[in-house]
Amino acid sequence: MFGLGMQEIIVIALIILLLFGGKKIPELMKGLGKGVKSFKDGMKDIDDDKSDDKSSSEK
Protein backbone atom coordinates (compact mmCIF):
# COMPACT_ATOMS: atom_id res chain seq x y z
CA MET A 1 0.00 0.00 0.00
CA PHE A 2 1.94 3.01 -1.33
CA GLY A 3 5.19 1.53 -0.07
CA LEU A 4 4.17 1.95 3.58
CA GLY A 5 4.81 -0.75 6.11
CA MET A 6 2.59 -1.66 9.02
CA GLN A 7 4.66 0.40 11.47
CA GLU A 8 4.31 3.56 9.37
CA ILE A 9 0.55 3.09 9.08
CA ILE A 10 0.24 2.65 12.85
CA VAL A 11 2.30 5.81 13.49
CA ILE A 12 0.16 7.81 11.04
CA ALA A 13 -3.04 6.49 12.66
CA LEU A 14 -1.80 7.45 16.12
CA ILE A 15 -0.88 10.96 14.97
CA ILE A 16 -4.34 11.40 13.44
CA LEU A 17 -5.92 10.13 16.65
CA LEU A 18 -3.91 12.60 18.72
CA LEU A 19 -4.65 15.54 16.42
CA PHE A 20 -8.38 15.06 15.97
CA GLY A 21 -9.46 12.98 18.95
CA GLY A 22 -11.60 9.87 18.96
CA LYS A 23 -14.94 11.62 18.52
CA LYS A 24 -13.99 13.62 15.42
CA ILE A 25 -12.55 10.72 13.40
CA PRO A 26 -15.94 9.18 12.41
CA GLU A 27 -17.13 12.61 11.25
CA LEU A 28 -13.95 13.08 9.22
CA MET A 29 -14.28 9.65 7.62
CA LYS A 30 -17.93 10.31 6.79
CA GLY A 31 -16.99 13.57 5.09
CA LEU A 32 -14.14 11.88 3.25
CA GLY A 33 -16.48 9.13 2.04
CA LYS A 34 -18.98 11.68 0.76
CA GLY A 35 -16.21 13.51 -1.04
CA VAL A 36 -14.94 10.35 -2.72
CA LYS A 37 -18.49 9.37 -3.74
CA SER A 38 -19.08 12.83 -5.20
CA PHE A 39 -15.81 12.64 -7.12
CA LYS A 40 -16.67 9.21 -8.53
CA ASP A 41 -20.14 10.40 -9.55
CA GLY A 42 -18.60 13.40 -11.29
CA MET A 43 -16.12 11.23 -13.16
CA LYS A 44 -18.94 8.88 -14.19
CA ASP A 45 -20.95 11.84 -15.52
CA ILE A 46 -17.95 13.00 -17.55
CA ASP A 47 -17.49 9.51 -19.02
CA ASP A 48 -21.22 9.34 -19.85
CA ASP A 49 -21.06 12.74 -21.56
CA LYS A 50 -18.06 11.65 -23.62
CA SER A 51 -19.79 8.46 -24.76
CA ASP A 52 -22.94 10.44 -25.62
CA ASP A 53 -20.90 12.89 -27.69
CA LYS A 54 -19.18 10.07 -29.57
CA SER A 55 -22.44 8.29 -30.37
CA SER A 56 -24.16 11.49 -31.55
CA SER A 57 -21.20 12.55 -33.73
CA GLU A 58 -21.08 9.17 -35.45
CA LYS A 59 -24.62 9.52 -36.79
C-alpha positions in Angstrom: 0.0 0.0 0.0 1.9 3.0 -1.3 5.2 1.5 -0.1 4.2 2.0 3.6 4.8 -0.8 6.1 2.6 -1.7 9.0 4.7 0.4 11.5 4.3 3.6 9.4 0.5 3.1 9.1 0.2 2.7 12.8 2.3 5.8 13.5 0.2 7.8 11.0 -3.0 6.5 12.7 -1.8 7.5 16.1 -0.9 11.0 15.0 -4.3 11.4 13.4 -5.9 10.1 16.7 -3.9 12.6 18.7 -4.6 15.5 16.4 -8.4 15.1 16.0 -9.5 13.0 18.9 -11.6 9.9 19.0 -14.9 11.6 18.5 -14.0 13.6 15.4 -12.6 10.7 13.4 -15.9 9.2 12.4 -17.1 12.6 11.3 -14.0 13.1 9.2 -14.3 9.6 7.6 -17.9 10.3 6.8 -17.0 13.6 5.1 -14.1 11.9 3.2 -16.5 9.1 2.0 -19.0 11.7 0.8 -16.2 13.5 -1.0 -14.9 10.4 -2.7 -18.5 9.4 -3.7 -19.1 12.8 -5.2 -15.8 12.6 -7.1 -16.7 9.2 -8.5 -20.1 10.4 -9.6 -18.6 13.4 -11.3 -16.1 11.2 -13.2 -18.9 8.9 -14.2 -21.0 11.8 -15.5 -18.0 13.0 -17.6 -17.5 9.5 -19.0 -21.2 9.3 -19.9 -21.1 12.7 -21.6 -18.1 11.7 -23.6 -19.8 8.5 -24.8 -22.9 10.4 -25.6 -20.9 12.9 -27.7 -19.2 10.1 -29.6 -22.4 8.3 -30.4 -24.2 11.5 -31.6 -21.2 12.6 -33.7 -21.1 9.2 -35.5 -24.6 9.5 -36.8 
